[in-house]
Amino acid sequence: MKTALKTLLSLIIASAMLLAGPMLMVACSSSNSDWRTADTSSVGVAPLPEETPEAVVQVWGARAFSWRGAFAVHTWIATKPANATSFTVHEVVGWGTNKVRSRETQPDRRWYGNDPALLADYRGAEAAAIIPDILEAIEDYPYQSTYVIWPGPNSNTFVSWVIRQVPEFDVVLPNNAIGKDYLGESTFVAATPSDSGYQVSLWGYLGVLASLREGLEINVLGLSFGVDPLGLGIKIPGVGQIGLRDPWMYRKPPLDDLDSLGSL
């Protein structure tokens, strides 16, 4: 009897720890609950195509809409070839037959009232070199007509899958991008999206990730917590990363350049 009570108590404590972050986000949330009237305008920080002739590739993320935002962010990829007059935003949405959407629009639009954050920014020759591979990976995405809100494949699965397919496209995704750890039905080990470490995942429900740039993440039922030594931060389910340094714009350092480890 005592053993059963201890086990039950341990489960309750563990559940409370996992859900504390999402519950805090619910308590602090004031977003519009009506998608029809939610703000989807640009925040005005992305480069304007008419003023930016160089090629650009960016990755953005914003809190998911409604109650889902307490748990996760929604991420997307934006591309603009050199001298193009507009950006094309590539993302996965849960409605419609074809879940993958590519449309011409500004990449820094609010996601139904939630301001976006820039997670990666490639410019010039570096961006031009990876755009063809990104577009090919989008065409080859294996879940074109499948969307599962949890644990995946979903919008974050799409972004992480594309990143993994493209050489030199190495991006750190937030720990609360639920779905990024879904590796497929038959894949259990993969390189991290930043290509600086590896992760093991059981269909997105349970896993562990360790890398130079992401740090350490432990995934339990899609909720990830961990530490980021380079960013001097901790990762909390739902809340995301809290630290002294911005982890998103930190680029992969040369292994022989130890001084670059301190730059973000």
Backbone torsions as a table, in degrees:
resi	resn	phi	psi	omega
1	MET	NA	-44.0	179.3
2	LYS	-63.7	-38.8	179.2
3	THR	-63.8	-42.3	179.5
4	ALA	-64.1	-41.3	179.6
5	LEU	-66.3	-40.1	177.7
6	LYS	-63.7	-40.8	178.8
7	THR	-64.3	-44.1	179.0
8	LEU	-62.6	-43.1	179.6
9	LEU	-63.2	-41.0	178.6
10	SER	-62.7	-41.0	178.9
11	LEU	-65.2	-40.2	179.6
12	ILE	-64.8	-43.4	179.9
13	ILE	-64.9	-44.3	180.0
14	ALA	-62.7	-42.5	178.8
15	SER	-63.8	-40.9	179.5
16	ALA	-63.5	-39.9	179.3
17	MET	-66.1	-40.9	-179.6
18	LEU	-68.2	-35.2	-173.9
19	LEU	-95.0	-4.5	-178.3
20	ALA	-61.8	-43.5	179.4
21	GLY	-62.8	-54.0	177.5
22	PRO	-57.2	-38.2	179.4
23	MET	-66.4	-35.6	176.0
24	LEU	-64.2	-40.5	179.1
25	MET	-65.5	-37.3	176.9
26	VAL	-62.6	-43.6	-178.1
27	ALA	-65.3	-31.0	-176.9
28	CYS	-94.5	-4.8	-174.4
29	SER	-77.6	140.6	174.5
30	SER	-138.5	26.1	-175.0
31	SER	-74.3	157.9	178.6
32	ASN	-67.5	131.3	-178.6
33	SER	-91.3	-1.0	-179.7
34	ASP	-109.1	109.7	-176.1
35	TRP	-63.9	-24.8	-177.4
36	ARG	-70.4	-26.2	-178.8
37	THR	-112.5	1.0	-179.0
38	ALA	-68.3	146.1	-177.4
39	ASP	-73.2	126.1	176.1
40	THR	-124.4	23.8	-178.4
41	SER	-79.0	162.7	177.5
42	SER	-70.8	144.6	176.1
43	VAL	-86.0	-5.1	172.4
44	GLY	78.5	25.8	179.8
45	VAL	-113.0	-16.7	178.0
46	ALA	-73.9	151.9	179.2
47	PRO	-64.4	143.8	176.3
48	LEU	-82.5	128.4	-176.6
49	PRO	-54.3	-39.5	-177.5
50	GLU	-69.3	-16.0	178.1
51	GLU	-107.7	1.8	-175.1
52	THR	-131.9	86.4	-178.2
53	PRO	-69.7	-24.6	-177.2
54	GLU	-70.7	158.5	175.6
55	ALA	-68.1	146.0	-179.2
56	VAL	-138.9	136.7	170.0
57	VAL	-129.7	127.9	179.3
58	GLN	-133.3	152.7	172.3
59	VAL	-121.5	130.1	-177.6
60	TRP	-123.8	159.8	175.2
61	GLY	-149.5	146.5	177.6
62	ALA	-146.8	158.9	177.9
63	ARG	-55.9	137.0	177.3
64	ALA	-64.5	161.5	-175.1
65	PHE	-75.7	145.6	173.2
66	SER	61.7	-144.0	-175.4
67	TRP	-63.1	-22.3	-179.7
68	ARG	-64.8	-26.2	179.6
69	GLY	-66.5	-18.6	176.2
70	ALA	-70.2	-23.0	-176.8
71	PHE	-106.1	-34.2	-165.9
72	ALA	-148.2	164.5	171.2
73	VAL	-108.2	159.5	174.0
74	HIS	-107.5	131.8	-178.0
75	THR	-119.0	156.6	178.4
76	TRP	-152.6	165.6	-178.7
77	ILE	-117.2	138.3	176.5
78	ALA	-122.4	137.0	179.2
79	THR	-129.0	145.9	173.0
80	LYS	-146.5	107.7	176.1
81	PRO	-62.7	164.8	178.6
82	ALA	-58.6	133.6	177.3
83	ASN	68.6	8.4	175.7
84	ALA	-70.4	150.1	-176.4
85	THR	-92.8	1.0	179.8
86	SER	-158.1	159.6	171.2
87	PHE	-86.8	153.2	168.6
88	THR	-116.6	124.1	179.1
89	VAL	-98.2	129.2	-178.7
90	HIS	-114.8	125.7	-179.4
91	GLU	-157.1	168.7	175.2
92	VAL	-112.8	135.0	177.5
93	VAL	-125.1	161.0	-173.6
94	GLY	-85.4	-9.9	-176.7
95	TRP	-105.1	157.7	179.1
96	GLY	87.6	168.1	-179.4
97	THR	-75.3	-50.3	177.8
98	ASN	-90.0	113.9	-174.1
99	LYS	-78.4	-22.7	-178.6
100	VAL	-86.4	123.5	-179.3
101	ARG	-120.9	133.6	173.2
102	SER	-126.8	122.9	-177.7
103	ARG	-145.6	153.2	179.1
104	GLU	-82.0	117.1	179.2
105	THR	-168.4	168.2	175.6
106	GLN	-68.8	139.1	-174.9
107	PRO	-76.1	-15.9	-173.6
108	ASP	-102.5	34.0	177.5
109	ARG	-75.7	145.6	176.5
110	ARG	-64.3	143.7	177.1
111	TRP	-94.2	90.7	179.7
112	TYR	49.2	55.6	175.3
113	GLY	95.7	-12.8	-177.1
114	ASN	-101.9	126.1	-178.7
115	ASP	-65.2	139.9	179.2
116	PRO	-85.0	159.4	174.3
117	ALA	-123.4	139.2	179.6
118	LEU	-80.6	122.4	-177.4
119	LEU	-101.0	-26.0	178.9
120	ALA	-158.8	148.8	-176.3
121	ASP	-146.3	110.6	177.3
122	TYR	-110.4	137.8	-177.6
123	ARG	-132.2	160.5	171.0
124	GLY	63.8	-139.4	-176.4
125	ALA	-61.8	-34.5	180.0
126	GLU	-63.5	-42.7	178.2
127	ALA	-70.4	-42.7	-178.9
128	ALA	-60.1	-33.9	-177.1
129	ALA	-70.8	-28.8	-174.9
130	ILE	-99.8	-13.8	-178.4
131	ILE	-58.5	-46.7	178.8
132	PRO	-59.0	-39.4	179.4
133	ASP	-68.4	-36.2	177.6
134	ILE	-63.5	-46.7	-178.6
135	LEU	-64.5	-37.4	177.1
136	GLU	-66.7	-41.1	178.6
137	ALA	-63.7	-38.3	178.4
138	ILE	-61.9	-41.4	178.2
139	GLU	-65.2	-31.8	-176.4
140	ASP	-91.2	-1.6	-178.5
141	TYR	-54.2	124.8	-169.7
142	PRO	-75.7	-7.5	-176.3
143	TYR	-118.2	49.3	-175.3
144	GLN	-59.5	-32.5	-176.5
145	SER	-119.1	18.5	-178.2
146	THR	-121.9	132.2	176.4
147	TYR	-141.7	122.9	176.4
148	VAL	-127.6	116.1	-172.7
149	ILE	-58.3	-35.1	179.9
150	TRP	-152.2	130.8	1.9
151	PRO	-93.2	5.8	-179.3
152	GLY	137.6	170.1	6.5
153	PRO	-78.9	135.5	179.8
154	ASN	-140.0	-160.1	-176.2
155	SER	-61.5	-37.5	-179.8
156	ASN	-76.4	-29.5	172.7
157	THR	-61.2	-43.6	179.4
158	PHE	-58.5	-50.7	-177.8
159	VAL	-63.5	-45.9	-179.5
160	SER	-66.0	-35.0	179.3
161	TRP	-66.3	-44.7	179.3
162	VAL	-62.6	-44.1	179.7
163	ILE	-58.3	-42.3	-178.2
164	ARG	-67.1	-25.6	-176.6
165	GLN	-83.1	-14.9	-170.0
166	VAL	-108.8	116.5	176.3
167	PRO	-59.5	140.6	177.6
168	GLU	70.2	7.5	174.9
169	PHE	-106.8	86.0	-171.7
170	ASP	-114.7	112.1	-171.7
171	VAL	-131.6	137.2	172.7
172	VAL	-86.8	122.5	176.3
173	LEU	-100.6	147.7	-178.5
174	PRO	-61.1	149.9	178.7
175	ASN	-64.7	-22.9	178.6
176	ASN	-94.5	18.3	169.4
177	ALA	-84.7	72.9	-176.0
178	ILE	-58.5	130.3	-176.0
179	GLY	112.2	-21.7	-179.9
180	LYS	-66.0	-23.5	-178.7
181	ASP	-92.5	2.0	175.6
182	TYR	-78.8	113.0	-175.2
183	LEU	-99.9	-3.3	-178.5
184	GLY	116.1	176.9	-177.3
185	GLU	-75.1	-27.6	-173.9
186	SER	-123.8	6.3	178.7
187	THR	-110.7	127.5	-176.6
188	PHE	-121.2	-12.5	179.5
189	VAL	-132.7	135.0	-179.9
190	ALA	-156.1	161.2	170.6
191	ALA	-68.6	150.3	176.1
192	THR	-70.4	158.8	177.7
193	PRO	-55.1	-31.6	178.5
194	SER	-76.2	-9.1	-178.7
195	ASP	59.0	31.7	178.7
196	SER	-121.7	16.6	179.1
197	GLY	-178.9	-164.3	-176.4
198	TYR	-136.1	161.8	176.2
199	GLN	-141.2	153.5	174.5
200	VAL	-119.3	131.8	-177.7
201	SER	-145.6	134.3	176.2
202	LEU	-100.2	88.2	176.8
203	TRP	56.7	24.0	179.2
204	GLY	83.5	-4.5	-178.5
205	TYR	-86.2	-32.9	-174.4
206	LEU	-150.9	133.3	-179.8
207	GLY	-177.2	177.4	177.6
208	VAL	-142.6	144.0	-178.6
209	LEU	-131.9	136.6	177.1
210	ALA	-142.8	126.0	179.9
211	SER	-157.9	167.7	179.7
212	LEU	-64.9	-41.6	-173.4
213	ARG	-93.7	-40.0	177.6
214	GLU	-78.1	-22.1	-175.0
215	GLY	81.2	-138.6	-179.7
216	LEU	-117.0	130.1	175.8
217	GLU	-132.1	137.4	174.3
218	ILE	-117.1	124.5	-175.8
219	ASN	-105.2	120.8	176.1
220	VAL	-125.2	112.3	-179.6
221	LEU	56.8	35.1	177.5
222	GLY	88.7	-13.6	179.2
223	LEU	-95.0	123.2	-173.6
224	SER	-109.9	137.9	173.2
225	PHE	-135.5	158.1	-178.2
226	GLY	169.9	-159.0	-178.3
227	VAL	-135.6	152.8	175.6
228	ASP	-126.3	93.8	-176.8
229	PRO	-60.0	-41.0	-179.3
230	LEU	-67.3	-36.4	178.3
231	GLY	-86.4	-0.2	-177.7
232	LEU	50.2	49.0	-174.9
233	GLY	-138.6	168.9	173.8
234	ILE	-118.4	154.4	-178.5
235	LYS	-115.1	124.5	-174.5
236	ILE	-119.0	132.8	178.1
237	PRO	-53.3	136.1	179.3
238	GLY	79.8	-53.5	-177.1
239	VAL	-68.1	-42.8	-175.0
240	GLY	102.9	-150.5	-176.8
241	GLN	-98.0	134.6	174.9
242	ILE	-121.2	121.6	-177.7
243	GLY	-162.5	-178.2	-178.4
244	LEU	-89.7	-13.9	-178.7
245	ARG	-128.1	150.6	177.0
246	ASP	-78.9	114.1	-175.5
247	PRO	-80.4	-17.8	-167.0
248	TRP	-76.5	-37.6	-176.3
249	MET	-90.7	2.5	178.0
250	TYR	-71.5	122.4	-177.5
251	ARG	-96.4	156.1	-176.9
252	LYS	-62.0	122.6	-177.7
253	PRO	-84.9	152.5	170.1
254	PRO	-60.5	138.8	-176.5
255	LEU	-65.0	-21.8	-179.2
256	ASP	-96.5	7.6	-179.0
257	ASP	-115.6	82.5	-175.3
258	LEU	-66.9	-26.8	-179.4
259	ASP	-64.4	-29.4	-176.9
260	SER	-72.2	-12.1	-179.1
261	LEU	-67.0	-19.8	-179.0
262	GLY	-94.2	-0.8	-176.6
263	SER	-101.9	139.7	179.3
264	LEU	-118.1	NA	NA
